Structures are given as structure tokens and as C-alpha cells.
């Protein structure tokens, strides 16, 4: 808000307070609200509705265009501060004339970003579920200052990524600029995908009768191009849930039907497996425990014969190989020596783990089960709370559980007698 207008508003409000003589607290509250509403009204004069619409479209088109090129192609631009030809139509003449070929130009391009053990190597704008032509880009007017308007933008993206050590084995760092050059191709099966949101502060000025971008900086901007380009400078980026499981208002369906169908299919595989291991009778539980100790061949033979690795349609849902000792420990299969039987008490709660990605489908699963112990009173069951971490891998038609970890199995205060 203009400083003089704010001073005048504050003065008027204080005068009103002084002359009321009573109910000062309520008057102050009303005065604060008045000031806030007046501030909004004056601020919104900076851009009218037509200009706001034009600016938001400009920003959206800019990011769609910017993220349509590879990160590798922007390395030289980031080093030198040169403006790519493909983006010049969005940029203010002042920035082109005064800032081109200056690393501190204030235009931040897509780059390699380290995030929780992975490195993001490419980006593609996400589209709205109900409008595939509309990118998931949200821009909000913040303020006007000396002829420059500021917008805050959030851009949702699908990003290809690799583990940090894979990235470092295939890219060479220029320590003087913190940019990278590819030295070898990464095998396709090492490349995963995650969803992220980037956040930018956009400054715009008028060129003639329309607004153009003066600067487009990563939020939480760091001074100095080398500092900003540091791979683990990632405060401007956040990982998003890979599947959109938002429900409709009546809670009967998923807004994003495609993601909802993926989740329900994967959930069915997980619940089928958990039903299989919890419904084992005591004899089969004992036999499986013994075969687990004997080795892969015996264990695989028996678990297949019993059908623990299959769903109700006899389709295999469990990966069985020589890594079963690490990926399918006894405890996760409920083969503890003191467990006689387990009975599900509540529905499974199956939730996406934050690490869920295209290749590594991690889930957190919790439920309560009544457990009859071999060393307890016959017929008495103790209710336990189970917490699992389950990973699925494979393509849609060959999706299987890859690993199962029992995070904890803790007794509750509930007991039951048959």
C-alpha cells in the first residue's frame, strides 16, 4: 500500500478510537479489520482483472515453454546468464538489454537438484486431471512496488530422477560454476519418476501496454549464481504425492480416476497378501517357518503350494528369489514361533509412503489383529496393532510385492476370549 495512504488510514482509525471513549478493544479490532480491507482495496488497484488474467497466462506459458527443454541444454545459460532464444518473447526488453550474458540476471532455469538421496534430471509440467491442456501452475499477485508487480508461482511437475550415486557416475561437475556435463548415458532401468512442485517469485514490468517478465527467481533465492546452482540447494522445491487420491465431495469416487484406479489395484494386491499370511493355520505356519530356514528352493516350493504368493484368481503377487531373507523376513510373514493364529479386527489402512515413485511403489499399511499365542491360554486372544512398510515393483500387468517390513507389532489394551 502507498505509504501516505496507510498513514492517513491509521490516523483516521486512531482518531475514531479516541472519540469512542468505551469498548476500546472491540473498536481496535474493527479498526484493524478496516485497515486490512482498505489495504487490500488499494493494493488491488496495481493490476486490474484483465491485466491479472494476462499476467497469469504469460507466467503459465513461460513455465510450460521453459520446462519443455532439457536441463542439460540450460547448463550454459545458467553459467553465462544468457537468455535462451525460446524464452525471449516472455522477457522484458530491459532485462534483455541490461542483463543478458550476466550470471546474476535473475532468470533461473531448470537445473539438476538433489532431493533426499535422488537427483532430479528432467521436468515435464503436469496437466489438470479434468483439462489435459491446462498446466498445474498457480500464480498469485503479491504486491506492486515502483512500477514492478510481484507474483508468487507454484509449478507442479513430473520429474525423472536417479539415485545420487548413479548421477555422479554419469555426470561431471564443473566446480567453478556448479554446473554439470553428461559423460555417459544412464541405463533406462535406473531412471525413476517423482512428482514435485517448484516455487518462483516473478517480477514483471510493463513493456508498452503489456506486462513482461523482469525476473523469475526460485523462491528462497540465494545470492550468487554458484551458490544458487549448488545441487543440494533445494529449498524452492517440494516432493508431491505421486498419486492424487482426493475424493469427490460425497466421498464416493476419486477426482483423478486414473490415479484412483492405480491405487485400488495396488491396494488389492497388498490386502490379498496380508490376508494370506494372517489366515494361515498353526500347522502351515510351522511348516513355512521350517522351510524358510532351509533355503530358497524349499521355501519357494512350499509357499507356492500353500498359495501365500497368489491372489484369489491364482495370479502371483509376490516376488520370490534368493533375496527373500532380507526382503521377506520371518517376522513380516508372521512366522514368529509364538504365534498360533491371527484374525483381522479392522479394515486395512493402506497409505502411500512419501517415497512412492513410478518404479518404487512404497506403502504404509496399518491394522489391528487378534493374535492367539502358542504359550498363552487356549482361546484367549490379545489384540495387536500392526504397522507394515510394503514395496511393489513391476509393470501394470506384472505388478508384485517386492519387499515386506514389519515396522512394529505392539499389544493394545484389548483382549478377547473365544
PyMOL commands that set and color helices and strands:
alter all, ss='L'
color gray80, all
select helices_A, chain A and resi 3-20+24-46+49-66+72-80+85-90+93-99+164-170+188-190+225-228+257-278+282-294+296-306+324-327+331-333+396-398
alter helices_A, ss='H'
color red, helices_A
select strands_A, chain A and resi 113-115+118-125+127-128+131-135+137-145+148-163+171-174+179-182+192-207+210-218+237-240+339-344+349-352+361-373+380-393+400-417
alter strands_A, ss='S'
color yellow, strands_A
deselect
rebuild
show_as cartoon
